[in-house]
């Protein structure tokens, strides 16, 4: 038996033996759930002679970069996923966004798309009036394969004209959807049919070509899988669609003329209501990130991993041009692809680094902005020009601008119940909703047994238990402090 076979057998046997002893310790109601336990499984490899746990110094199962920047496996560049290329493309998953069904008609995939006003729940109980398609914002995902012929029947249920643009596709010009340049508007209540062959592959999207309708939310994914899966194949294919809106307090309708934006959504939800991306330890993960903000670019940062930028807009970039990053600027109307090996278990924040995009429903100022030696008499004497802050003297003036923390984020019992109702968040730290806001979500990297517990079981998992177990296996449990108890 070779060394590789021996190691694979050892890992597999160790996983089975250890898996029987710890899961019950993580279940709801167990007061000891966040305390160390004795046995835990080891990472496992599928029963395949072509997969390894290490490649030129890069480990699939622990943080590492490899030895040689020119190696094919540096930072996991060409490390394959567990999924075989012959299995076809990994299913595209855009949390909280439905997929658009289709029917076949003589070899043509037929989709029905309805532009309409929709009510979108940004936060639990916080419903905004926006524009979308087929009852959702973003609209449902169109997912096809390179070489398909598609027919898209568009029926306008808006009370105004609209246009449909198929962003990035090389089409016969009459289907391009540029308002009045190439076609007449789709009038309210009327239908227009688009039919064309798709020869490209990659990340595309559809949207209204009326600017204010775009700002109001009208966009949806259009994913084209390649006929032949490119190497290295990925195990996960996630989609995150970023949008911004300006919706003042007590309002539900965005000001699409605004130059400032205070609500930020990923796949139609705003943190902490964004649904985490959950994958298994050692998998190859692709994240397609589409920035459909009206006018704001997003420097997107992933904690705990270095990823490769493998695509912009449509096609995959040749491997020789892939760029390793942990922060990548994604411009307006760009769709960038990131690929990584999930070799660092944990709950990792994945977010825009613009500080105003890491909040929601912001107030203009928190702490006092007037120094102690400045006169405020004119403001106190004139209510029409008085600053929206308490100008009375106090010890707070010792530090101008203090405090800068977020004030008064409402988290009712119903709000918290909705946040914790999703399987993807089970076992996260009790106060995770306080740290995930605006354009923020979480990439959860879980060992196989914990992934099954979170995603495939019906067990009620204790808050913080899965996170604490990961710290126990991969971190330093002696330095770990469990989160304080939160309501719900």
C-alpha positions in Angstrom: 0.0 0.0 0.0 1.4 3.4 -1.0 1.9 6.3 1.5 -1.0 8.2 -0.1 -3.3 5.2 0.2 -2.2 4.7 3.8 -2.9 8.3 4.7 -6.3 8.3 2.9 -7.2 5.2 4.8 -6.1 6.6 8.1 -8.1 9.9 7.6 -11.2 8.0 6.6 -11.0 5.6 9.5 -10.3 8.4 11.9 -13.3 10.4 10.8 -15.7 7.5 11.2 -14.4 6.6 14.6 -14.5 10.1 16.0 -17.8 11.2 14.5 -19.8 9.1 16.9 -18.7 10.9 20.0 -19.1 14.6 19.7 -22.2 15.6 17.8 -24.6 15.2 20.7 -22.5 17.7 22.6 -23.4 20.5 20.2 -27.2 20.1 20.3 -29.6 22.6 21.7 -30.2 22.6 25.4 -26.9 21.1 26.3 -25.3 23.5 28.8 -21.9 22.1 28.0 -22.1 22.6 24.3 -19.3 25.2 24.2 -16.9 23.4 26.4 -14.0 21.2 25.0 -14.7 17.6 24.2 -12.4 14.7 23.8 -12.7 13.3 20.3 -13.2 14.9 16.9 -13.0 13.7 13.3 -10.0 14.4 11.0 -10.4 15.9 7.5 -11.3 13.3 4.9 -10.5 12.9 1.3 -12.9 11.3 -1.2 -11.9 7.9 -2.3 -10.1 9.0 -5.4 -6.5 8.3 -6.5 -6.2 11.7 -8.1 -6.8 13.9 -5.0 -4.2 14.9 -2.5 -4.3 16.8 0.8 -1.0 18.6 -0.1 0.3 20.1 -3.3 3.8 21.6 -3.5 3.6 22.7 0.1 0.0 24.0 -0.2 -2.4 22.2 2.2 -6.0 21.7 1.3 -6.8 21.4 5.0 -4.9 24.2 6.8 -3.9 27.8 6.0 -0.8 27.8 3.7 0.5 29.4 0.6 2.8 26.7 -0.8 6.5 27.1 -1.6 7.0 28.6 -5.0 5.0 31.6 -6.4 5.4 30.1 -9.8 4.0 26.8 -8.8 0.6 25.8 -10.2 -0.5 25.2 -6.7 0.7 28.4 -5.0 -2.2 29.6 -2.7 -4.2 26.7 -4.1 -4.3 28.2 -7.6 -4.9 25.0 -9.6 -5.8 22.7 -6.7 -8.9 20.8 -7.9 -12.2 20.5 -6.1 -13.6 17.2 -4.8 -16.1 17.3 -7.6 -15.2 15.6 -10.9 -15.3 17.7 -14.1 -17.3 14.8 -15.7 -20.1 15.5 -13.2 -20.8 18.8 -15.0 -20.8 22.3 -13.6 -21.4 22.8 -9.9 -25.0 24.1 -9.3 -25.2 27.9 -9.0 -26.4 29.1 -5.6 -27.4 32.7 -5.0 -28.9 32.6 -1.5 -32.4 34.2 -1.2 -32.8 34.5 -5.0 -35.1 32.1 -6.8 -34.2 30.4 -10.1 -36.4 31.0 -13.1 -38.1 27.8 -14.4 -38.2 27.1 -18.1 -39.9 24.7 -20.5 -38.5 23.2 -23.7 -40.1 24.0 -27.1 -38.4 22.3 -30.0 -34.9 22.5 -28.5 -35.4 26.1 -27.2 -35.4 26.9 -23.5 -38.4 29.2 -22.9 -38.4 31.6 -20.0 -41.1 34.1 -18.9 -40.0 37.3 -17.4 -42.3 39.9 -15.9 -41.0 43.4 -15.0 -43.2 44.6 -12.0 -43.3 46.5 -8.8 -42.5 44.3 -5.8 -42.3 44.4 -2.1 -38.9 43.2 -0.9 -38.1 42.4 2.7 -34.6 43.9 3.3 -34.7 43.0 7.0 -37.2 40.9 9.0 -40.4 43.0 8.9 -38.7 45.8 6.9 -40.5 45.7 3.6 -39.4 48.2 0.8 -41.3 49.1 -2.3 -38.9 48.5 -5.3 -39.0 47.3 -8.9 -38.1 43.7 -9.8 -39.1 40.8 -11.9 -41.5 37.9 -11.3 -42.2 39.1 -7.7 -38.6 39.3 -6.5 -35.7 41.7 -6.4 -33.3 40.8 -7.7 -35.2 38.9 -10.4 -35.0 35.2 -10.6 -31.8 33.6 -12.0 -31.7 32.4 -15.6 -29.2 29.5 -15.7 -28.3 27.9 -19.1 -25.4 26.1 -20.8 -23.2 27.5 -23.5 -24.7 26.6 -26.9 -28.3 26.8 -25.7 -30.9 28.7 -27.7 -33.2 30.7 -25.4 -36.5 32.4 -25.9 -37.4 35.0 -23.2 -41.0 36.2 -23.2 -41.1 39.6 -21.5 -44.5 40.9 -20.3 -44.4 44.4 -18.8 -46.6 44.8 -15.7 -45.1 48.1 -14.8 -47.3 51.2 -15.3 -44.6 52.7 -17.5 -42.5 51.8 -20.5 -39.5 49.5 -20.0 -36.6 48.0 -22.0 -34.7 44.7 -21.5 -30.9 44.5 -21.8 -29.0 41.2 -21.8 -25.8 42.5 -20.3 -22.6 41.2 -21.9 -24.1 39.1 -24.6 -23.1 39.4 -28.2 -26.5 39.4 -29.8 -28.2 40.4 -33.0 -28.6 44.2 -32.4 -32.4 44.2 -32.4 -32.4 42.3 -29.1 -29.9 44.5 -27.3 -32.4 46.6 -25.4 -30.7 50.0 -25.5 -33.6 52.3 -25.0 -34.9 53.5 -28.4 -31.5 53.1 -30.0 -32.2 49.6 -31.1 -35.9 48.9 -30.2 -39.1 50.5 -29.2 -40.2 50.4 -25.5 -42.2 47.5 -24.1 -45.5 49.3 -23.2 -47.4 48.6 -20.0 -49.3 45.4 -20.4 -47.5 44.4 -23.7 -45.2 41.5 -24.5 -42.0 41.3 -26.4 -40.2 38.1 -27.3 -36.4 37.8 -27.4 -34.8 34.6 -29.0 -31.1 34.1 -29.6 -28.3 31.5 -29.4 -25.8 31.7 -26.6 -22.2 31.1 -27.7 -20.5 32.6 -24.6 -19.9 31.2 -21.1 -19.6 33.1 -17.9 -21.3 35.5 -15.6 -23.9 37.8 -17.2 -27.1 39.6 -16.0 -30.3 41.1 -17.4 -31.6 44.5 -16.4 -33.9 47.3 -17.4 -32.2 49.9 -19.6 -34.2 52.8 -18.0 -31.8 54.4 -15.6 -34.2 55.1 -12.8 -35.7 51.5 -13.0 -32.1 50.2 -12.6 -31.7 52.3 -9.5 -35.0 51.0 -8.2 -33.6 47.4 -8.4 -34.4 45.9 -11.7 -31.7 43.3 -12.3 -31.2 39.5 -12.3 -28.4 36.9 -12.8 -27.9 35.3 -16.2 -25.5 32.4 -15.7 -24.0 30.5 -18.6 -22.1 27.3 -17.7 -19.5 26.2 -20.2 -20.2 23.2 -22.4 -17.0 21.5 -21.0 -16.2 22.2 -17.3 -12.9 24.0 -17.1 -10.1 22.8 -14.8 -9.8 23.0 -11.9 -13.4 22.2 -11.3 -15.1 23.9 -8.4 -17.3 22.3 -5.7 -19.3 25.4 -4.9 -20.6 28.2 -7.2 -22.0 31.0 -5.2 -23.5 34.3 -6.3 -23.7 37.6 -4.4 -25.5 40.6 -6.0 -24.8 44.0 -4.4 -27.3 46.9 -4.6 -27.7 50.3 -2.9 -30.8 52.4 -2.1 -31.6 55.7 -0.5 -34.6 55.2 1.8 -35.0 57.8 4.6 -36.4 56.8 8.0 -40.2 56.1 8.0 -40.0 55.6 4.2 -40.3 52.5 2.1 -39.5 54.0 -1.3 -36.0 54.9 -2.5 -35.1 58.3 -3.8 -33.6 57.2 -7.1 -32.1 60.7 -7.7 -30.1 60.6 -4.5 -26.4 60.9 -4.4 -26.2 59.2 -1.1 -27.3 55.7 -0.2 -28.1 54.3 3.2 -29.6 50.8 2.5 -27.3 48.1 1.1 -28.5 44.7 0.0 -26.9 41.4 -1.0 -29.3 39.3 -3.0 -32.1 41.5 -1.8 -31.3 41.2 1.9 -29.3 43.5 4.2 -26.9 42.2 6.9 -27.6 40.4 9.3 -30.4 39.1 7.1 -28.0 38.1 4.4 -27.7 34.3 4.2 -24.2 32.9 4.9 -22.4 30.9 2.2 -21.7 27.5 3.7 -19.1 25.1 2.3 -17.0 22.1 3.4 -13.5 22.2 4.7 -11.1 21.7 1.7 -13.6 22.4 -1.1 -12.8 24.6 -4.0 -15.2 27.6 -3.9 -16.1 30.1 -6.6 -18.0 33.3 -5.6 -19.4 35.4 -8.4 -19.9 39.0 -7.2 -22.1 41.4 -9.2 -22.0 45.0 -8.3 -25.3 46.6 -9.5 -25.1 49.7 -7.2 -26.2 52.9 -9.0 -22.9 54.7 -8.5 -20.8 53.1 -5.9 -17.8 50.8 -6.3 -17.1 48.2 -3.7 -13.7 47.0 -2.3 -14.7 43.5 -1.3 -12.7 41.8 1.4 -12.7 38.2 2.6 -11.2 37.3 5.9 -9.1 34.3 6.6 -8.3 33.3 3.0 -6.5 34.5 -0.1 -8.5 34.1 -3.3 -7.7 34.2 -7.0 -9.5 36.7 -9.2 -10.5 34.4 -12.1 -13.0 36.4 -14.0 -14.5 39.8 -14.8 -17.9 40.1 -16.4 -18.3 37.2 -18.8 -15.6 34.6 -19.4 -13.1 33.0 -17.1 -9.7 34.7 -17.3 -6.7 32.6 -18.7 -5.0 31.1 -15.7 -1.7 32.9 -16.4 -3.5 36.2 -15.6 -5.2 35.2 -12.4 -4.4 37.5 -9.5 -4.2 36.6 -5.8 -6.1 39.0 -3.6 -7.8 39.3 -0.2 -9.4 42.6 -1.2 -10.7 43.4 -4.7 -12.4 46.5 -6.1 -15.6 45.6 -8.0 -16.8 48.5 -10.0 -20.4 49.4 -11.0 -21.8 46.9 -13.4 -18.8 44.6 -13.0 -19.2 40.9 -12.2 -16.0 39.5 -10.7 -15.3 35.9 -9.9 -13.2 34.8 -6.9 -11.9 31.2 -6.4 -10.3 29.8 -3.3 -9.6 26.6 -1.5 -11.6 26.7 1.8 -8.7 25.5 3.9 -9.3 27.6 7.0 -12.3 26.5 9.1 -14.5 29.1 10.7 -17.0 31.8 10.1 -15.4 34.4 7.9 -16.8 37.9 7.2 -17.1 38.7 3.5 -17.9 42.3 3.0 -17.5 45.7 1.2 -14.8 47.7 3.0 -16.5 51.1 2.5 -17.4 52.0 6.1 -20.8 53.4 5.2 -21.6 50.2 3.4 -21.0 48.2 6.6 -24.0 49.9 8.2 -27.7 50.4 7.5 -30.2 53.2 8.0 -27.5 55.5 9.3 -27.9 58.8 11.2 -25.8 61.7 10.1 -23.8 62.1 13.2 -23.4 60.3 16.5 -21.0 62.2 18.7 -20.6 66.0 19.2 -18.7 67.8 16.4 -17.9 71.0 18.3 -14.7 71.5 20.2 -14.8 72.7 23.8 -13.3 76.1 22.9 -15.8 76.8 20.1 -18.8 79.1 20.4 -22.1 77.5 19.9 -24.2 80.5 20.9 -25.4 81.2 17.3 -26.7 77.7 17.0 -28.4 77.7 20.3 -30.1 81.0 19.5 -31.4 79.9 16.1 -33.2 76.6 15.9 -33.3 76.6 12.1 -29.5 76.2 11.9 -29.0 74.2 15.1 -26.9 71.1 14.6 -28.6 67.8 15.0 -26.6 67.0 18.1 -26.7 67.9 21.7 -24.6 71.0 22.0 -24.7 71.2 25.8 -21.4 70.9 27.6 -20.3 67.7 29.1 -17.3 65.4 29.5 -18.1 64.0 26.1 -16.4 67.1 24.6 -13.1 65.9 25.8 -12.9 63.7 22.8 -14.4 65.4 19.7 -16.7 63.1 17.8 -17.1 60.6 20.6 -18.9 58.2 20.4 -18.7 56.8 16.9 -20.4 53.5 17.6 -23.7 52.5 16.1 -26.7 53.7 18.1 -30.0 52.0 18.6 -30.1 49.2 16.0 -33.5 47.6 16.6 -33.5 43.9 17.1 -36.9 42.9 18.4 -37.7 39.3 19.4 -39.5 38.8 16.0 -36.4 40.2 14.2 -34.1 37.8 16.1 -36.4 34.9 15.6 -36.3 35.4 11.8 -32.5 35.8 11.8 -32.0 32.5 13.6 -34.6 30.7 11.7 -32.3 29.8 8.8 -30.3 26.6 8.9 -27.2 28.3 7.5 -26.6 30.2 10.7 -27.0 27.3 13.2 -24.2 27.2 15.7 -22.8 30.7 15.0 -21.9 32.9 17.9 -24.9 34.3 19.8 -24.0 37.9 18.9 -23.1 37.4 15.2 -26.1 39.6 14.1 -24.4 42.6 15.7 -21.4 42.3 13.5 -22.9 41.6 10.1 -24.6 44.7 8.7 -25.2 46.3 5.3 -23.1 44.8 2.5 -21.8 42.0 4.7 -22.3 38.3 4.7 -20.3 35.2 6.1 -18.4 32.4 4.4 -18.7 29.4 6.7 -16.0 26.8 6.3 -17.1 23.6 8.1 -15.6 20.2 8.5 -17.7 17.5 7.0 -19.4 16.4 10.2 -20.3 20.0 11.2 -21.5 20.8 7.7 -23.9 17.8 7.9 -25.0 18.9 11.4 -25.7 22.5 10.2 -27.1 21.9 6.7 -28.5 18.4 6.7 -29.8 17.6 10.1 -33.0 18.6 11.9 -31.2 19.1 15.2 -31.5 22.3 17.3 -27.9 23.4 17.5 -26.8 25.5 20.4 -25.8 29.1 19.5 -22.0 29.3 19.4 -21.5 25.6 19.7 -20.2 25.0 16.1 -17.9 28.0 16.3 -16.5 26.9 19.7 -15.9 23.4 18.3 -13.9 24.8 15.4 -11.9 26.9 17.8 -11.2 23.7 19.8 -10.1 21.8 16.8 -8.2 24.4 14.9 -7.5 27.3 17.2 -6.6 28.0 20.8 -9.5 27.1 23.1 -7.7 28.3 26.2 -7.8 31.9 24.8 -11.4 31.7 23.6 -14.3 33.5 25.3 -17.8 32.5 24.4 -20.2 35.2 23.3 -22.5 36.7 25.9 -26.1 35.4 25.8 -28.4 37.4 23.5 -32.2 37.4 23.4 -33.7 34.7 21.3 
